[in-house]
Amino acid sequence: MQANTLQDLHSQASALAQLLTFTEVCNLLRKSRSGVYKLMAADPTFPRPIKDGKARSARTFFVAGEFAAWQQSKLDARDAA
């Protein structure tokens, strides 16, 4: 995707910058870390995390837009049932 204007470049940069930490996702879902890990294992539609390095202790982030879309799909599925 190529940015044609400064506004396009700014919107792309802001979209990339919107990351949620693992702790923020835990708080949003009202789950513990192990609860989120269980949810990740059980639900193949759950957004895949991004690691900030190769070490086990590297921070984990989620793309806010993907997380919001996942939540919306769960709400839509609930309303359709």
C-alpha positions in Angstrom: 0.0 0.0 0.0 1.5 3.3 -1.1 0.9 6.6 0.5 0.0 9.3 -2.0 -0.4 12.3 0.3 0.9 13.3 3.7 -2.6 12.6 5.1 -2.5 9.0 3.8 1.0 8.5 5.3 -0.3 9.9 8.6 -3.3 7.7 8.7 -1.2 4.6 7.9 1.3 5.5 10.7 -1.5 6.1 13.2 -3.1 2.7 12.3 0.2 0.9 12.8 0.8 2.7 16.1 -2.4 1.5 17.7 -1.2 -1.5 19.7 -2.6 -3.0 22.8 -0.3 -4.6 25.4 -1.2 -8.1 26.7 -2.1 -6.5 30.1 -4.5 -4.1 28.3 -6.2 -7.0 26.5 -6.5 -8.9 29.8 -8.2 -5.8 31.4 -10.5 -5.3 28.4 -11.6 -8.9 28.6 -11.7 -9.0 32.4 -9.5 -12.2 32.3 -6.2 -13.2 33.8 -3.2 -13.9 31.6 -3.8 -17.6 31.8 -7.5 -17.0 30.8 -6.4 -15.1 27.7 -3.9 -17.8 26.8 -6.8 -20.4 27.1 -9.0 -18.2 25.0 -6.2 -17.9 22.4 -5.9 -21.7 22.3 -9.6 -22.4 22.1 -10.7 -19.7 19.6 -8.9 -19.8 16.3 -10.4 -16.4 15.3 -8.7 -14.6 18.2 -6.2 -12.1 16.9 -2.6 -13.3 16.7 -0.2 -11.4 19.0 3.0 -9.6 17.9 6.1 -10.2 19.8 8.6 -7.4 20.3 11.6 -9.6 20.0 12.6 -13.3 19.9 13.2 -13.8 23.7 10.5 -15.5 25.7 10.4 -12.4 27.9 9.7 -10.0 24.9 6.6 -7.9 25.2 3.5 -9.0 23.5 1.1 -6.7 21.6 -2.2 -7.0 19.8 -3.3 -4.7 16.9 -6.2 -2.7 18.3 -8.2 -2.8 15.0 -8.0 -6.6 14.8 -9.0 -6.9 18.5 -11.9 -4.6 18.0 -13.0 -6.5 14.9 -12.9 -9.8 16.8 -15.0 -8.3 19.6 -17.5 -7.0 17.1 -17.7 -10.4 15.4 -18.5 -12.0 18.8 -21.2 -9.4 19.4 -22.7 -9.9 15.9 -22.7 -13.7 16.4 -24.5 -13.2 19.7 -27.1 -11.0 18.1 -27.6 -13.4 15.2 -28.3 -16.3 17.6 
